[in-house]
Amino acid sequence: MMMKNLLFAVALLSVALWTGCATGGGGHTGGNIVVTVNTNPANQNVVAITLTVQFTASVSGTDNQAVTWSVSGANCTGNACGTIDSTGKYTAPAVAPTPSPTVNITATSVASPTKSDTYPLNVLGITVTVTPKLNDNSLNVVKGVVQQFTANATPDDPRAQSFTWSMVCDAGPNLCGTLTFVPATSYTAVYTAPNSIPSPPIVHITATSTIDPNGTDTVDVTIVKSRLSANSTYAFHFSGFDASGAIAVAGNFATDSNGAITGGTQDELNASAQVTRTIDNTSTFTVDTNVHGSLTLHTSAGARTYRVVLNTAGDGQMIEFDGTGRRGSGEIAQATSSKFKNSALPAGSTFTFGMTGWSRHHQFRAARRKRLWDCDFHWQCYRGLQHCGGRPRHHVPHQQ
């Protein structure tokens, strides 16, 4: 009888141990199991519509690493939230959930179905941005030259993303030049403007995502005679060296209705003298691409040629590039009213300026000057402090 009771107790203990193994796997209870979900690559929090994200799940507290995957969302149900397969590969839906784009990816432990982890992921439509262009989506392109455009997508996946490019000419088909791109490298396209300016001179260049047909962006190109704006004034400055030493040049010139230079004024300074010269109307600006060209300014001292690199707005950096022996660099910018007017200066602010040069008393000795000016709410500058060679001097300028 005692032997039977002993065998019965051993059997009960075996059943208890087997039940514990079945609950958590590997001899562990379900309470010790922890599920952790991430993406591969790690920490991805956004995906474009129709694209995929690989999820991974690690399960601690058990030898059984198996999980089941599911997708849910506050603003979607079923396949409208996307789908996920048994390997954790998630495919986003063709339309992003709205108003909240977040879907929840959940991995649930097979060993203990009460243990899971959820990873939030935002599904977004693709936003395309084409550059270069100004804030109003416009860009001037000179007749007969080329301009490269670049498209970017957000969110992006270079493994799947590409673009189609198109153009619409307001003057009619085949009048606004050509647009070329290679599908395999379609992040860029090259536009060649026509040699004759059509009427109207507007062409619309558009990049469209091949993943999301609603992902588009357009540049409104105006075909012009010159990158210099018509009926405008440009300011420039230049510093460098010639055979006698350091030089500095500052000036301005005006343009006509075609963007051609009509004349201007140029101030020159070197180690021994200063002179003001007139820029005449034989001066020119030519381009070889839409962002690079040559500026030649004619004065009584002869012609000076500068190579110029332009930004989207038509302002640029320049270097002297001729056989005069003078070398240096500077800047050129359109003198627009938004930049050059009293109201562009924030009222009640303090402004600084500085200059470097040579003292007349000591050859090649730097004489540096800095000033701090205060301006009132009528944009009148009324007092300041000037530093000369490290010694401060109070300075009360005339109203500026």
C-alpha positions as CSV (number, residue, x, y, z in Angstrom):
1,M,0.0,0.0,0.0
2,M,2.9,2.4,0.9
3,M,4.5,1.6,-2.5
4,K,1.3,2.5,-4.4
5,N,1.0,5.8,-2.6
6,L,4.7,6.6,-3.4
7,L,4.2,5.8,-7.1
8,F,1.0,8.0,-7.1
9,A,3.0,11.0,-5.6
10,V,5.7,10.6,-8.2
11,A,3.2,10.6,-11.0
12,L,1.5,13.8,-9.7
13,L,5.0,15.5,-9.5
14,S,5.7,14.5,-13.1
15,V,2.4,16.0,-14.3
16,A,3.2,19.2,-12.5
17,L,6.6,19.5,-14.0
18,W,5.3,18.7,-17.5
19,T,2.6,21.4,-17.1
20,G,5.3,24.0,-16.2
21,C,7.3,23.1,-19.3
22,A,4.2,23.4,-21.5
23,T,3.4,26.9,-20.1
24,G,6.6,28.7,-20.8
25,G,8.7,26.3,-22.8
26,G,12.2,25.4,-21.8
27,G,11.1,24.8,-18.2
28,H,10.1,28.5,-17.7
29,T,6.7,29.9,-16.8
30,G,4.8,32.3,-19.1
31,G,5.3,35.2,-16.6
32,N,9.0,35.4,-17.5
33,I,8.5,35.7,-21.3
34,V,9.2,39.1,-22.9
35,V,8.6,39.9,-26.6
36,T,10.5,42.8,-28.2
37,V,9.7,44.1,-31.7
38,N,12.0,46.2,-34.0
39,T,12.6,46.9,-37.7
40,N,15.6,45.8,-39.8
41,P,17.4,48.2,-40.2
42,A,16.5,49.2,-36.6
43,N,14.2,52.0,-35.5
44,Q,12.4,52.8,-38.8
45,N,9.3,54.8,-37.9
46,V,7.9,55.7,-41.4
47,V,7.2,54.0,-44.7
48,A,5.7,55.2,-48.0
49,I,2.5,53.6,-49.3
50,T,2.9,50.2,-51.0
51,L,6.5,49.8,-49.8
52,T,7.8,47.2,-47.3
53,V,9.4,47.1,-43.9
54,Q,11.1,44.0,-42.4
55,F,10.2,43.5,-38.7
56,T,12.0,41.3,-36.2
57,A,10.9,39.9,-32.9
58,S,13.0,38.5,-30.1
59,V,11.4,36.4,-27.3
60,S,13.2,36.1,-24.0
61,G,12.3,33.8,-21.1
62,T,11.7,30.8,-23.3
63,D,13.5,28.6,-25.9
64,N,10.4,29.0,-28.2
65,Q,11.1,32.1,-30.4
66,A,8.0,31.6,-32.6
67,V,5.6,34.6,-32.8
68,T,2.5,35.4,-34.8
69,W,2.2,38.8,-36.5
70,S,-0.8,41.1,-36.8
71,V,-1.6,44.7,-38.0
72,S,-4.1,47.1,-36.6
73,G,-4.8,50.9,-36.7
74,A,-7.2,53.5,-35.2
75,N,-8.2,54.7,-38.7
76,C,-8.1,51.5,-40.7
77,T,-9.2,47.8,-40.6
78,G,-8.0,44.7,-42.5
79,N,-5.9,45.2,-45.6
80,A,-6.5,49.0,-45.4
81,C,-3.9,48.9,-42.6
82,G,-1.4,46.9,-44.8
83,T,-0.4,43.2,-44.5
84,I,2.3,41.3,-42.8
85,D,3.5,37.8,-43.5
86,S,4.8,35.0,-41.2
87,T,8.4,36.3,-41.6
88,G,7.5,39.8,-40.3
89,K,7.6,41.5,-43.7
90,Y,5.1,44.3,-43.7
91,T,3.6,45.8,-46.9
92,A,2.0,49.2,-46.6
93,P,-1.4,49.9,-48.1
94,A,-1.9,51.8,-51.4
95,V,-3.6,54.6,-49.4
96,A,-2.4,56.1,-46.2
97,P,-4.8,55.9,-43.2
98,T,-6.3,59.2,-42.3
99,P,-6.5,61.4,-40.2
100,S,-3.8,59.5,-38.3
101,P,-1.4,57.6,-40.5
102,T,-0.2,55.3,-37.7
103,V,-0.5,51.5,-37.9
104,N,0.5,49.1,-35.1
105,I,2.6,46.0,-35.8
106,T,2.1,43.4,-33.1
107,A,4.2,40.2,-32.4
108,T,2.6,37.7,-30.1
109,S,4.5,34.8,-28.4
110,V,3.4,31.3,-29.5
111,A,4.6,29.9,-26.2
112,S,2.5,32.4,-24.2
113,P,-0.2,34.1,-26.2
114,T,-0.7,36.7,-23.4
115,K,2.8,38.1,-24.1
116,S,3.3,40.5,-27.0
117,D,4.9,43.7,-28.2
118,T,3.6,46.4,-30.5
119,Y,5.5,48.7,-32.8
120,P,3.9,52.0,-34.2
121,L,4.7,52.8,-37.8
122,N,3.5,55.8,-39.9
123,V,2.3,55.2,-43.4
124,L,2.6,58.2,-45.6
125,G,2.0,59.3,-49.1
126,I,5.1,60.4,-51.0
127,T,6.0,64.1,-51.2
128,V,8.2,65.0,-54.2
129,T,10.5,68.0,-54.3
130,V,12.2,69.2,-57.5
131,T,15.2,71.5,-57.3
132,P,16.4,74.1,-58.2
133,K,13.6,76.6,-58.0
134,L,12.6,79.6,-56.1
135,N,10.0,79.7,-53.3
136,D,7.3,80.5,-55.9
137,N,8.3,77.4,-57.9
138,S,9.8,79.5,-60.7
139,L,13.2,79.5,-62.4
140,N,14.7,81.5,-65.2
141,V,16.6,79.5,-67.9
142,V,18.5,81.2,-70.6
143,K,17.6,80.3,-74.2
144,G,19.8,77.6,-75.8
145,V,21.4,76.4,-72.6
146,V,20.9,73.3,-70.3
147,Q,19.6,73.1,-66.8
148,Q,19.7,69.9,-64.7
149,F,16.8,69.2,-62.3
150,T,16.8,66.8,-59.3
151,A,13.8,65.1,-57.7
152,N,13.7,63.9,-54.1
153,A,11.0,61.8,-52.4
154,T,9.9,61.8,-48.8
155,P,9.7,59.2,-47.4
156,D,12.3,57.6,-49.7
157,D,13.4,54.1,-50.5
158,P,16.1,54.0,-53.2
159,R,15.5,50.3,-53.7
160,A,12.1,51.0,-55.2
161,Q,11.7,54.8,-55.9
162,S,12.0,56.3,-59.3
163,F,10.4,59.1,-61.2
164,T,8.9,60.0,-64.5
165,W,9.5,63.4,-65.9
166,S,7.3,65.5,-68.2
167,M,6.9,69.0,-69.5
168,V,4.1,71.2,-70.8
169,C,4.8,74.2,-73.0
170,D,2.3,77.1,-72.7
171,A,3.2,78.1,-76.3
172,G,2.4,74.7,-77.8
173,P,4.1,71.3,-78.4
174,N,7.7,71.2,-79.5
175,L,8.3,74.9,-78.9
176,C,9.9,74.9,-75.5
177,G,13.0,72.7,-75.9
178,T,13.6,69.1,-74.7
179,L,13.6,67.2,-71.5
180,T,15.6,64.0,-71.1
181,F,16.1,61.4,-68.3
182,V,17.2,57.8,-67.9
183,P,14.6,55.7,-66.1
184,A,17.3,53.8,-64.2
185,T,18.8,57.1,-62.8
186,S,15.6,59.1,-62.9
187,Y,16.3,61.2,-59.8
188,T,17.7,63.7,-62.3
189,A,16.6,65.2,-65.7
190,V,18.2,67.6,-68.1
191,Y,16.3,70.4,-69.7
192,T,17.6,72.1,-72.8
193,A,15.9,75.4,-73.6
194,P,15.2,76.3,-77.2
195,N,17.4,78.8,-79.2
196,S,14.3,81.0,-79.8
197,I,12.1,82.2,-77.0
198,P,8.4,81.1,-77.5
199,S,5.4,83.2,-76.6
200,P,4.4,82.8,-73.9
201,P,7.9,81.8,-72.7
202,I,6.7,79.4,-70.0
203,V,7.3,75.6,-69.7
204,H,6.2,73.5,-66.7
205,I,8.6,70.6,-65.8
206,T,7.1,67.9,-63.5
207,A,8.5,64.9,-61.7
208,T,6.1,62.2,-60.6
209,S,6.8,59.3,-58.2
210,T,6.4,55.9,-59.8
211,I,5.3,54.6,-56.4
212,D,2.6,57.2,-55.6
213,P,1.0,58.9,-58.7
214,N,-0.1,61.7,-56.3
215,G,3.5,62.5,-55.4
216,T,4.4,65.2,-57.9
217,D,6.2,68.5,-58.0
218,T,6.5,71.1,-60.8
219,V,9.0,73.9,-61.7
220,D,7.6,76.8,-63.7
221,V,10.4,77.7,-66.1
222,T,10.6,81.1,-67.8
223,I,12.9,81.1,-70.9
224,V,14.9,84.3,-70.9
225,K,17.6,86.1,-72.9
226,S,19.9,86.5,-69.9
227,R,20.3,85.4,-66.3
228,L,20.6,89.0,-65.4
229,S,17.1,90.2,-64.6
230,A,15.6,92.8,-66.9
231,N,15.4,96.5,-65.8
232,S,17.4,95.8,-62.7
233,T,20.5,97.0,-60.8
234,Y,23.3,94.7,-59.6
235,A,25.9,95.3,-56.9
236,F,29.3,93.6,-56.8
237,H,32.5,93.6,-54.8
238,F,35.9,92.0,-55.5
239,S,39.1,91.8,-53.6
240,G,42.5,90.3,-54.5
241,F,46.0,91.3,-55.7
242,D,47.7,92.9,-58.7
243,A,51.4,93.6,-59.4
244,S,51.4,96.5,-56.9
245,G,49.7,94.6,-54.0
246,A,46.3,94.3,-52.6
247,I,43.2,95.7,-54.4
248,A,39.5,96.1,-53.6
249,V,36.7,96.9,-56.1
250,A,33.1,97.7,-55.5
251,G,30.4,98.8,-57.9
252,N,27.1,98.4,-59.6
253,F,25.5,98.3,-63.0
254,A,22.1,98.4,-64.5
255,T,20.3,96.3,-67.1
256,D,17.7,97.0,-69.8
257,S,14.5,95.1,-70.8
258,N,16.6,92.3,-72.3
259,G,18.9,91.9,-69.3
260,A,21.8,93.6,-71.2
261,I,24.2,95.8,-69.2
262,T,23.6,99.5,-69.9
263,G,26.3,101.0,-67.7
264,G,27.4,101.5,-64.1
265,T,30.0,102.8,-61.7
266,Q,33.0,101.1,-60.2
267,D,35.3,102.2,-57.3
268,E,38.8,100.8,-57.1
269,L,41.3,100.9,-54.3
270,N,44.9,99.8,-54.1
271,A,47.9,100.4,-51.9
272,S,48.6,103.8,-53.4
273,A,45.4,105.3,-54.8
274,Q,41.6,105.2,-55.2
275,V,39.7,105.9,-58.4
276,T,36.1,105.8,-59.6
277,R,35.5,104.6,-63.1
278,T,32.4,104.4,-65.4
279,I,31.2,101.0,-66.6
280,D,30.0,101.4,-70.2
281,N,27.3,99.7,-72.2
282,T,29.7,97.4,-74.1
283,S,29.9,95.3,-71.0
284,T,28.5,91.8,-71.3
285,F,27.3,88.8,-69.4
286,T,27.2,85.4,-71.2
287,V,26.5,81.9,-70.0
288,D,27.6,78.4,-71.1
289,T,25.1,76.7,-68.7
290,N,22.3,78.1,-66.7
291,V,24.5,78.3,-63.6
292,H,27.8,79.4,-65.0
293,G,29.0,82.3,-67.2
294,S,31.4,85.2,-67.9
295,L,30.9,88.8,-66.9
296,T,33.1,91.3,-68.8
297,L,33.0,94.9,-67.5
298,H,34.5,97.6,-69.7
299,T,35.9,100.9,-68.2
300,S,38.4,103.5,-69.1
301,A,41.1,101.2,-67.7
302,G,40.1,98.4,-70.2
303,A,38.1,95.2,-69.8
304,R,38.0,92.9,-66.8
305,T,36.5,89.4,-67.2
306,Y,35.1,87.4,-64.3
307,R,33.9,83.8,-64.3
308,V,30.6,83.7,-62.3
309,V,28.7,80.8,-60.7
310,L,25.0,81.6,-60.1
311,N,22.5,80.4,-57.5
312,T,18.8,79.9,-58.1
313,A,18.0,83.5,-57.5
314,G,20.6,84.7,-60.0
315,D,23.2,85.9,-57.5
316,G,26.6,84.5,-57.5
317,Q,30.3,84.1,-56.7
318,M,32.9,85.5,-59.1
319,I,36.7,85.2,-59.8
320,E,38.8,87.3,-62.2
321,F,39.6,85.2,-65.2
322,D,41.6,87.1,-67.8
323,G,45.2,87.9,-68.8
324,T,45.6,91.2,-66.9
325,G,47.6,89.5,-64.0
326,R,45.0,90.6,-61.4
327,R,43.7,87.8,-59.2
328,G,40.9,87.7,-56.7
329,S,37.3,86.8,-56.0
330,G,34.0,88.4,-55.0
331,E,30.2,88.4,-55.1
332,I,27.5,89.7,-57.3
333,A,23.8,90.2,-56.3
334,Q,20.7,91.8,-57.6
335,A,19.9,95.0,-55.6
336,T,16.2,94.1,-54.9
337,S,14.0,96.3,-52.7
338,S,13.5,93.4,-50.3
339,K,17.2,93.5,-49.4
340,F,18.0,97.2,-49.8
341,K,15.5,99.4,-47.9
342,N,15.3,100.8,-44.4
343,S,12.3,98.7,-43.4
344,A,14.4,95.5,-44.1
345,L,16.4,96.4,-40.9
346,P,14.7,95.2,-37.7
347,A,13.8,98.2,-35.6
348,G,15.5,98.5,-32.3
349,S,18.4,96.2,-33.3
350,T,22.2,96.6,-33.2
351,F,24.3,96.1,-36.3
352,T,28.0,95.3,-36.8
353,F,30.4,95.9,-39.7
354,G,34.1,95.4,-40.2
355,M,36.9,96.3,-42.6
356,T,40.5,95.4,-43.0
357,G,43.2,97.3,-44.9
358,W,46.6,99.0,-44.6
359,S,47.6,102.0,-42.5
360,R,49.2,104.9,-44.5
361,H,51.8,105.2,-41.7
362,H,53.1,101.7,-41.8
363,Q,53.2,99.7,-45.0
364,F,51.4,96.3,-44.8
365,R,50.3,96.9,-41.2
366,A,46.7,95.8,-40.8
367,A,44.3,98.5,-39.5
368,R,41.0,96.8,-38.5
369,R,37.9,98.7,-37.7
370,K,34.7,97.5,-36.2
371,R,31.6,99.5,-35.3
372,L,28.4,98.7,-33.3
373,W,25.5,101.0,-34.1
374,D,22.1,101.2,-32.5
375,C,19.1,102.1,-34.5
376,D,15.7,103.4,-33.3
377,F,12.2,102.4,-34.4
378,H,12.4,104.8,-37.3
379,W,15.5,102.9,-38.5
380,Q,17.8,105.9,-37.8
381,C,21.3,104.9,-36.6
382,Y,22.3,107.3,-33.9
383,R,25.3,106.1,-31.8
384,G,27.9,103.4,-31.7
385,L,31.4,102.3,-30.6
386,Q,34.3,102.0,-33.0
387,H,37.4,99.8,-32.4
388,C,40.6,100.8,-34.2
389,G,43.6,98.4,-33.7
390,G,42.0,97.1,-30.5
391,R,41.4,100.6,-29.0
392,P,37.7,101.5,-28.6
393,R,36.5,105.0,-29.7
394,H,33.0,106.4,-29.3
395,H,31.4,107.3,-32.6
396,V,28.3,109.3,-33.2
397,P,27.5,109.1,-37.0
398,H,25.1,111.2,-38.9
399,Q,21.7,109.6,-39.4
400,Q,22.1,106.7,-41.7
